[in-house]
Amino acid sequence: MNQARSPADEERQPRLAEAPLEAVSARLAPCLALHKAGSWLLVVMAVALMPLGESEWLAWRIWLVAGVAGLGALGVGVAWCEARRRGYALREHDIVQRRGLLVQRFQALPLVRLQHIETRSNPLERCFGLVRLACFTAGGRSADVVIEGLPAARAEALKQQLLHRLQSTADGTSA
């Protein structure tokens, strides 16, 4: 049975933008930068190997490749900086995440809406010892909140905390 929250409870809850956030692992920055660099390397190679025949663009190929490589380097730098600013918090009634560098995005998922949690990692993340924690609500096929860059032990501990709260909510007790 869900208890209604009083306005006093909502006033005590820190505002979303003011919530004290825990930083993700510092290993997320090089992991995302390497992923972004690999993507841009494919684009640079495609531009470099693009058949131009005898067109006037042939003389400009080196500048075109250099420009695309420069954009790629900028993208890698932005990915690195953005990863260093990410944070999350497990609060009393919700889980909060901050992402973004130029455009910051705050997400809050009320724990009463949480349906299930899973951990994910791709081969590059596993090389860095990182895991993503995906939180789902009812009715969607994709995760509503995905916290990237968690060390495996921290992701498992956070998952267990959330599962405990889910179980407590299902039993009608407070966590």
C-alpha positions in Angstrom: 0.0 0.0 0.0 1.5 3.3 -1.0 1.5 6.1 1.5 0.6 9.6 0.2 3.4 12.1 0.7 2.6 15.3 2.5 3.6 18.7 1.2 6.1 18.8 4.2 7.8 15.7 2.8 8.2 17.3 -0.6 9.6 20.5 1.0 12.3 18.5 2.8 13.3 16.7 -0.3 16.1 18.7 -2.0 15.3 20.1 -5.4 16.5 18.0 -8.3 19.3 20.4 -9.4 20.5 20.7 -5.8 20.6 17.0 -4.9 24.1 15.9 -3.7 25.3 13.6 -6.5 27.8 10.8 -6.4 30.3 10.9 -9.2 30.5 7.9 -11.6 33.9 6.2 -12.0 36.7 8.3 -13.4 37.3 5.4 -15.8 34.2 6.3 -17.7 35.9 9.3 -19.3 38.6 7.3 -21.1 36.1 4.6 -22.0 33.7 7.0 -23.7 36.5 8.9 -25.3 37.9 5.6 -26.8 34.4 4.7 -28.0 33.9 8.1 -29.6 37.4 8.0 -31.1 36.7 4.6 -32.7 33.5 6.0 -34.2 35.2 9.1 -35.6 38.1 7.0 -37.0 35.6 5.1 -39.1 34.2 8.4 -40.4 37.7 9.8 -41.1 38.6 6.6 -43.0 35.4 6.8 -45.0 36.2 10.3 -46.0 39.8 9.5 -46.8 38.9 6.5 -49.0 36.0 8.1 -50.7 36.4 7.8 -54.5 36.6 11.2 -56.0 37.8 10.3 -59.4 39.2 13.3 -61.3 36.9 15.9 -59.6 38.1 19.2 -58.2 37.6 17.7 -54.7 40.6 15.5 -55.2 43.0 18.5 -54.5 41.0 19.2 -51.3 40.9 15.7 -49.9 43.7 16.2 -47.4 42.0 19.3 -46.0 38.7 17.5 -45.9 40.2 14.6 -44.0 42.0 17.0 -41.6 38.8 18.9 -41.0 36.8 15.7 -40.2 39.7 14.5 -38.0 39.6 17.8 -36.1 35.9 17.5 -35.5 36.5 14.0 -34.3 39.1 15.2 -31.8 36.7 17.9 -30.6 34.0 15.2 -30.2 36.4 13.1 -28.2 37.3 16.0 -25.9 33.7 16.9 -25.3 32.9 13.2 -24.5 35.7 13.1 -22.0 34.6 16.3 -20.3 30.9 15.3 -20.3 31.7 11.9 -18.7 33.6 13.7 -15.9 30.5 15.7 -15.0 28.1 12.8 -14.7 26.5 12.0 -11.4 23.7 10.1 -9.7 22.0 9.9 -6.3 19.7 7.4 -4.7 17.4 9.5 -2.6 14.5 8.5 -0.3 11.8 8.5 -3.0 13.7 8.5 -6.3 16.9 7.9 -8.2 18.4 11.0 -9.8 20.9 11.2 -12.7 22.7 14.2 -14.2 24.2 14.1 -17.7 25.4 16.5 -20.3 28.0 19.2 -20.7 26.6 22.0 -22.8 23.0 20.9 -22.3 22.5 19.4 -18.9 19.9 16.8 -18.4 18.5 15.9 -15.0 16.4 12.7 -14.7 14.5 11.6 -11.7 12.8 8.2 -11.5 10.3 7.8 -8.6 11.0 4.5 -6.9 7.3 3.7 -6.7 7.3 3.5 -10.5 10.3 1.2 -10.7 9.5 -2.2 -12.1 12.9 -3.9 -12.6 16.6 -3.3 -12.8 19.3 -4.9 -14.8 23.1 -4.4 -15.3 24.6 -4.3 -18.7 28.1 -3.9 -20.1 29.7 -4.1 -23.6 33.2 -5.4 -24.2 34.8 -2.0 -24.0 33.1 -1.2 -20.7 34.2 -4.6 -19.3 37.8 -3.8 -20.2 37.5 -0.7 -18.0 35.7 -2.6 -15.3 32.5 -0.6 -15.8 28.8 -1.5 -15.8 25.6 0.3 -16.7 22.6 0.1 -14.4 19.3 0.2 -16.3 16.1 1.1 -14.4 12.8 0.3 -16.1 9.2 1.4 -15.4 6.0 -0.4 -16.6 5.0 0.0 -20.2 8.3 0.7 -21.9 10.6 -1.4 -23.9 13.7 0.6 -23.1 15.2 1.7 -19.8 13.9 5.0 -18.3 17.2 5.7 -16.5 20.6 4.3 -17.4 23.5 5.1 -15.2 26.7 4.5 -17.0 30.2 4.3 -15.6 29.6 2.4 -12.4 32.3 0.0 -11.1 30.9 -3.5 -11.1 30.8 -3.8 -7.3 29.0 -0.4 -6.9 26.5 -1.3 -9.6 25.7 -4.6 -7.9 25.3 -2.9 -4.5 23.1 -0.2 -5.9 21.0 -2.8 -7.7 20.6 -4.7 -4.4 19.5 -1.5 -2.6 16.9 -0.8 -5.3 15.7 -4.4 -5.3 15.4 -4.3 -1.5 13.4 -1.1 -1.8 11.2 -2.7 -4.4 10.6 -5.7 -2.2 9.8 -3.4 0.8 7.4 -1.4 -1.3 5.7 -4.6 -2.5 5.4 -5.9 1.1 4.0 -2.6 2.3 6.9 -1.8 4.6 9.2 1.2 4.5 12.7 0.8 3.3 
